[in-house]
Amino acid sequence: MQTLTRRARSKWVTGLRPKLEEVFRRGASRGTLIGKAELKGLDMLEVIEVKLIPGRPEGPSFEVSGRIVTFKFPVEEEETLEDVYYPLMGMLNRV
């Protein structure tokens, strides 16, 4: 028997950059970004909230529950907004 896996369609991600800018403006350092987003239709994801939990960074992950997506993303010391934004955007784009 053959198993078919369905590749997720790329999502348009909105609201991520302003939320990250707010976190980095407060002086982001080493820790884990915890965020929440909502699926809007088949191909759009709207980021609702992002906060930084200081401490040891946890690996990137996401969980989908209905239309709500929760995600975690590590932030190492001396990483800039750009260092975090593009890999996180790539991860969320494939939800």
Contact map, one row per residue, 1 for C-alpha under 8 A:
11100000000000000000000000000000000000000000000000000000000000000000000000000000000000000000000
11110000000000000000000000000000000000000000000000000000000000000000000000000000000000000000000
11111000000000000000000000000000000000000000000000000000000000000000000000000000000000000000000
01111100000000000000000000000000000000000000000000000000000000000000000000000000000000000000000
00111110000000000000000000000000000000000000000000000000000000000000000000000000000000000000000
00011111000000000000000000000000000000000000000000000000000000000000000000000000000000000000000
00001111100000000000000000000000000000000000000000000000000000000000000000000000000000000000000
00000111110000000000000000000000000000000000000000000000000000000000000000000000000000000000011
00000011111000000000000000000000000000000010000000000000000000000000000000000000000000000000010
00000001111100000000000000000000000000000010000000000000000000000000000000000000000000000000111
00000000111110000000000000000000000000000111100000000000000000000000000000000000000000000001111
00000000011111000000000000000000000000000011100000000000000000000000000000000000000000000000100
00000000001111110000000000000000000000000001111000000000000000000000000000000000000000001001100
00000000000111111000000000000000000000000001111000000000000000000000000000000000000000000000000
00000000000011111110000000000000000000000000011100000000000000000000000000000000000000000000000
00000000000011111111000000000000000000000000011000000000000000000000000000000000000000001000000
00000000000001111111100000000000000000000000000000000000000000000000000000000000000010000000000
00000000000000111111110000000000000000000000000000000000000000000000000000000000000000000000000
00000000000000111111111000000000000000000000001011000000000000000000000000000000000000000000000
00000000000000011111111100000000000000000000000001000000000000000000000000000000100010000000000
00000000000000001111111110000000000000000000000000000000000000000000000000000000100000000000000
00000000000000000111111111000000000000000000000000000000000000000000000000000000000000000000000
00000000000000000011111111110000000000000000000001110000000000000000000000000000000000000000000
00000000000000000001111111110000000000000000000000000000000000000000000000000001100000000000000
00000000000000000000111111110000000000000000000000000000000000000000000000000000000000000000000
00000000000000000000011111110000000000000000000000000000000000000000000000000000000000000000000
00000000000000000000001111111000000000000000000000000000000000000000000000000000000000000000000
00000000000000000000001111111100000000000000000000010000000000000000000000000000000000000000000
00000000000000000000000000111110000000000000000000000100000000000000000000111110000000000000000
00000000000000000000000000011111000000000000000000000111100000000000000001111100000000000000000
00000000000000000000000000001111100000000000000000011111110000000000000001110000000000000000000
00000000000000000000000000000111110000000000000000011111110000000000000111100000000000000000000
00000000000000000000000000000011111000000000000001111000000000000000001111100000000000000000000
00000000000000000000000000000001111100000000000001111000000000000000011110000000000000000000000
00000000000000000000000000000000111110000000001111100000000000000000011100000000000000000000000
00000000000000000000000000000000011111000000001111000000000000000001111000000000000000000000000
00000000000000000000000000000000001111100000111110000000000000000001110000000000000000000000000
00000000000000000000000000000000000111110000111100000000000000000011100000000000000000000000000
00000000000000000000000000000000000011111111110000000000000000000011100000000000000000000000000
00000000000000000000000000000000000001111111110000000000000000000010000000000000000000000000000
00000000000000000000000000000000000000111111000000000000000000000000000000000000000000000000000
00000000001000000000000000000000000000111111000000000000000000000000000000000000000000000000000
00000000111100000000000000000000000000111111100000000000000000000000000000000000000000000000000
00000000001111000000000000000000000000111111110000000000000000000000000000000000000000000000000
00000000001111000000000000000000000011110011111000000000000000000000000000000000000000000001000
00000000000011110000000000000000000011110001111100000000000000000000000000000000000000000000000
00000000000011110010000000000000001111000000111111000000000000000000000000000000000000000000000
00000000000000100000000000000000001111000000011111000000000000000000000000000000000000000000000
00000000000000000010000000000000001110000000001111100000000000000000000000000000000000000000000
00000000000000000011001000000000111100000000001111110000000000000000000000000000000000000000000
00000000000000000000001000000000111000000000000011111000000000000000000000000000000000000000000
00000000000000000000001000010011110000000000000001111100000000000000000000000000000000000000000
00000000000000000000000000000011110000000000000000111110000000000000000000000000000000000000000
00000000000000000000000000001111000000000000000000011111100000000000000000000000000000000000000
00000000000000000000000000000111000000000000000000001111100000000000000000000000000000000000000
00000000000000000000000000000111000000000000000000000111110000000000000000000000000000000000000
00000000000000000000000000000111000000000000000000000111111000000000000011110000000000000000000
00000000000000000000000000000011000000000000000000000001111100000000000111000000000000000000000
00000000000000000000000000000000000000000000000000000000111110000000000111000000000000000000000
00000000000000000000000000000000000000000000000000000000011111000000001111000000000000000000000
00000000000000000000000000000000000000000000000000000000001111100000001110000000000000000000000
00000000000000000000000000000000000000000000000000000000000111110000111100000000000000000000001
00000000000000000000000000000000000000000000000000000000000011111000111000000000000000000000000
00000000000000000000000000000000000000000000000000000000000001111111110000000000000000000000000
00000000000000000000000000000000000000000000000000000000000000111111100000000000000000000000000
00000000000000000000000000000000000000000000000000000000000000011111100000000000000000000000000
00000000000000000000000000000000000001110000000000000000000000011111100000000000000000000000000
00000000000000000000000000000000000111100000000000000000000000011111110000000000000000000000000
00000000000000000000000000000000000111100000000000000000000001111111111000000000000000000000000
00000000000000000000000000000000011110000000000000000000000001110001111100000000000000000000000
00000000000000000000000000000000111100000000000000000000000111100000111110000000000000000000000
00000000000000000000000000000001111000000000000000000000011111000000011111000000000000000000000
00000000000000000000000000000001110000000000000000000000111110000000001111100000000000010000000
00000000000000000000000000000111100000000000000000000000111100000000000111110000000000000000000
00000000000000000000000000001111100000000000000000000000100000000000000011111010000100000000000
00000000000000000000000000001110000000000000000000000000100000000000000001111110000000000000000
00000000000000000000000000001100000000000000000000000000000000000000000000111110000000000000000
00000000000000000000000000001100000000000000000000000000000000000000000000011111000000000000000
00000000000000000000000000001000000000000000000000000000000000000000000000111111101100000000000
00000000000000000000000100000000000000000000000000000000000000000000000000000111111100000000000
00000000000000000001100100000000000000000000000000000000000000000000000000000011111110000000000
00000000000000000000000000000000000000000000000000000000000000000000000000000001111111000000000
00000000000000000000000000000000000000000000000000000000000000000000000000000011111111100000000
00000000000000000000000000000000000000000000000000000000000000000000000000100011111111110000000
00000000000000001001000000000000000000000000000000000000000000000000000000000000111111111000000
00000000000000000000000000000000000000000000000000000000000000000000000000000000011111111100000
00000000000000000000000000000000000000000000000000000000000000000000000000000000001111111110000
00000000000000000000000000000000000000000000000000000000000000000000000010000000000111111111000
00000000000010010000000000000000000000000000000000000000000000000000000000000000000011111111100
00000000000000000000000000000000000000000000000000000000000000000000000000000000000001111111110
00000000000000000000000000000000000000000000000000000000000000000000000000000000000000111111111
00000000001010000000000000000000000000000000100000000000000000000000000000000000000000011111111
00000000011110000000000000000000000000000000000000000000000000000000000000000000000000001111111
00000001111000000000000000000000000000000000000000000000000000000000000000000000000000000111111
00000001011000000000000000000000000000000000000000000000000001000000000000000000000000000011111
